[in-house]
Amino acid sequence: MKRVLICIAALSTALPARAHAETLLESLVNILVDGGNNYDWQKVELPGTQCGNGSQYKFFAHRTSSPNLVFFMEGGGACWDYDTCSGRAGLLGAANPNGIADDYMTQFTAKYVSPIVNGADPGLPLRARTDLPTKDWNIVYLPYCTGDVHIGNRTATYVDTTGAQPPLAWHHNGFNNTLAAVQWAHTQFPTVAKLLVTGFSAGGVGTAAGYYSIRRTINPARGYYLDDSGPIYPAATASFHSRPLHEQIRTAWALDTVFNTLPASFDNRDFGSVTRMVATEFPGDQIAYTGYSRDYNFSRFSYERFLTPTDKESVLGFWGDDETNLLAELDRFSNTSYFVPYERQINASHCSTIITFIGSHACQRMEKIHNWWEYLTVPPGQTFKCYSEFVPMEQFLQRFINDGTRTRIREPVNSYNAQDIGMQIAGPLINMALGG
């Protein structure tokens, strides 16, 4: 850890004052997590695909000799009005409002954000990289630029309520982009042994919503679905917390036109029935959800515009209720797993598979230390201990993808990560690099 601090200090003096923010960002993260990929990426542009601003949509592929494929859906917010679609809302809006650059895969998000894509958890300096089950797999990487969690199907016109800018024509074209990429992937990878469909945040929602179409088209020998922090919570009636959000996006993104392509096991009156649909349509597949109970990012998107009160603890209370409903639904099926740590002091506890797996671990019986002498066996200041199996994310992925072992952990309330010395140092540095 001392090496981290020395490198940060050196970096701050080595970079000229006029250095671009993105150069500092990439340099800082490269020091912190010693990660990133330098893959050879093939850029793919297909007719009829476009970003929200109307520019050509681009996705990317990396080829290896593996029989396996990661189909990865990038995250980055959502939008249904002028501020959030135009980019004026900043981090609270949709990612990439200006489209996808040709060199996108060398930029920060695509290079660093996913250990699953990169095939290894980079850890920190002085901590060895850990290879993951996806090492050396083929990859189809879908950037995100439509503001509709990869499933929208509507062109909208959004008016600037300030009157400062002309109306914005916005293409919620995620559904067509995804289908085109899937068809292309099927032609390029006609025989797939293992298919992992995954994504984080908005890409996690896209994973859940798009899995049926992706899996049926690519038709692998074995299918795996991992939704990271993009839950589609059950919302059968207006009494469910997520129902107002679901009704908002149903209209904004014309989702009924997308629902028409799904089987009868999906109930379009309850978006959360997607869990039942996937589990029953593909009983031999492995289906999993991961995310933090204290996620104060996706929860804000889900409730702040729709419910009151909007203080942090109330928002997280709504989230906890909905999380309970989702896990109860997953419990109904034999081919489902969940991995829900309590909190991580990185990115407001949002996403458990991004940047690094530090703090991405779960313990079913994480409890206050029982006996005074146990304080002698833990780092100073730590008052919590795991009294059952301590499962890091890399072990969960090994069981999920390679071993076919079901895991169901929802970690109880605890301060383990908050009290961890390494997290106290690494968390603020990584958040500074992420801009949050």
C-alpha angles and dihedrals in degrees: 000000000000087000090058093055093046091050093049091051091048092048093052091056097038097056116079118240090250094055113133117255091237091056091055091045094052094043092051095049092044089056094044100048104016087219143114131109132258096194125156103251127198113215114221125197119180131189114260095024120115145159124244093269091053097257122133113284115232130194130177140225134200117197128207137161091261121116089219132088137203112205102196127194116197123223134218121139130286139252143208105160141046099272097048097041098042095053095247091116091060115200091004091062136065123298124252099010089172095055135250122310122222090243094047094126092061092054126095104269099046094040100048113013103085126049086184090061092042092050095231142064103239097203116185134303109293089023115100120241113252118218115228130211089258094061111135094004122142112259136208107190120196114198116208122238108135102076092226105097089257094292108081123123108185141089110219137184114222121196123216102236090204091059091227096116135036119256115288121232105211128188114213088193100147095119094055092043091052094047092049092050091048093051090049091049091052092055093046097043103031095164115044122174098188124016119192114191109191144146142158131248107334086009089055089057088047090051092055096041096041102039096094094057095038095049095045092050100045091038100196125188088245129019130206129186122193118178111193112199098325100105121178097209123207110264108166095156140018089266092073115096096230096049096092091053091048092052091048094055093039088066100032094052100030091239095170087073088056094045090058089071093058128089125259090261086077115080107208089201088067118041089193090068086082087089092058092044095054095041093051099038091052106029092164094055126092114238124189143172126201131180142119125275089222096051103152096179109057089034090060091052089048101050117007094083094042113032139046141257099040102190115126099258093048091050091049089047090057088048092051092052092050092045089055090053093050095049091048088055092049090050089064094070132063096218099057133097136182133196112190118170117189104239144332125201090228125093093351090296090298118144124005100208101052131105097341138356092231104131092011097118134110137207124188091211105037100158143162109277109275102207134037094233091059088070086071091063100050131067115277113278095022113127099170131077135182110244094182132037114323105218120192120202094253090057091049090053091049091053094042099048107024107024101037088224120153116231125190116178128154107177116221125234109296145143098223096121093038090056096042110113093213092052091048088059102034098040099064092043093051091045089051089053091049091049094240 
